[in-house]
């Protein structure tokens, strides 16, 4: 007996028989969204990996509807500088250490269309530096009293199904610190 399987926000919809495995693929997410999970919205069908953009469904004795659900992607407002506090005083010649934290960098199992903000470099006064991989951390001593602005640049990377690729979008976060004698 053929059963109608409808796949919303993905493919392939069609007619299948009991026990047949259907290879699912979610639609590429809209801007600002990422694939979240597969859900069965009606009928009976057995889903494989619900959290994978590519999954399977095994047909049961029922018509069914499966839906790919999306969530909001990482917000660049969550890009951060940690280790130093904005508008705080630090002693001249002491070692200052800061970390750059990019939104979405904790995604260790990405799906196509997922994105993240990767720290790429920093500037403090006339000193610049860059990172090519984690940890995104720098230590330095500032030997002159004054006010300094630390700016970190983040590149938006999008996962294409095989690798992360920069899409040309950047974000910056800044803090100001005060270096004092005592």
Secondary structure, 3 states (H helix, E strand, C coil): CEEEEEEECEECCEEEECCCEEEEEECCCCCCEEEEEEEEEEEEEEECCCCCCEEEEEEEEEEEEEEEEEEECCCHHHCEEECCCCCEEEECCCEEEEEEECCCCCCCCCCCCCEEEEEEEEEECCEEEECCCCCCEEEEECCCCEEEEEEEEEEEEEECCCCEEEEEEEEEEEEEEEEECC
